[in-house]
Amino acid sequence: QAKIAIPHSKQSMIVFVLLLLFLCHLFACIWLLCGRMERGMGSSNWIDYNLFKAKGIEWTDAGSWYLVSLHWSTMTLTSIGYGDITPTTRAEFVISILCQLVGAVAWAACLSQLAGIFANINPHETAWKQDMDA
């Protein structure tokens, strides 16, 4: 990191964003895989329940399902949780709970890292404020 001409705070921000994007993608892939596996076994699943029955959306391609999965994973990871995509089977509930737990820890770590970056973005001003408080 010392050889890169980008300041450490900006490097940390880039890592922060890439980590969030990776986790959202990973959760979306896991969620989609679970729905497709349940669907392949003929079980009720989040794809049929949330897209076809509840909303009447006729998205049948994998790209659209991934987009909906990415929406779900983003809402789960950031703890916004609209609740418009819900699990319907035991496997989906287990995956949803695990993603919520991992997401909560990852989101808290990312937010604390982000707060640290912003707190130290201008070290001269921070030192001046600490001198003023002393």
SULRAUR-V750761 format. One record per pair of residues at least 24 apart in sequence whose ideal C-beta (glycine too) atoms are under 8 Angstrom apart, sorted by sequence separation. I is the first residue (numbers start at 1). GAP is how many residues later the second one is. If there is no record, write none. Layout:
BEGIN
i->{I;I}
gap->{GAP;GAP}
END
This chain:
BEGIN
i->{76;79;78;79;73;77;76;79;36;77;78;32;35;77;32;32;35;50;50;50;29;32;49;28;31;50;46;49;29;46;28;31;46;27;28;31;46;45;46;28;44;45;25;27;28;44;24;27;43;46;26;45;25;24;27;23;24;27;38;24;38;23;37;38;20;34;35;34;31;34;31;30;31;31;30;27;27;23;23;23;19;20;19;16;16;16;12;13;16;13;12;9;9;9}
gap->{24;24;25;25;26;26;27;28;29;29;29;30;30;30;33;34;34;34;35;36;37;37;37;38;38;38;39;39;40;40;41;41;41;42;42;42;42;43;43;44;44;44;45;45;45;45;46;46;46;46;47;47;48;49;49;50;50;50;51;53;53;54;54;54;57;57;57;58;61;61;64;65;65;68;69;72;76;79;80;83;87;90;91;94;97;98;101;101;101;104;105;108;111;112}
END
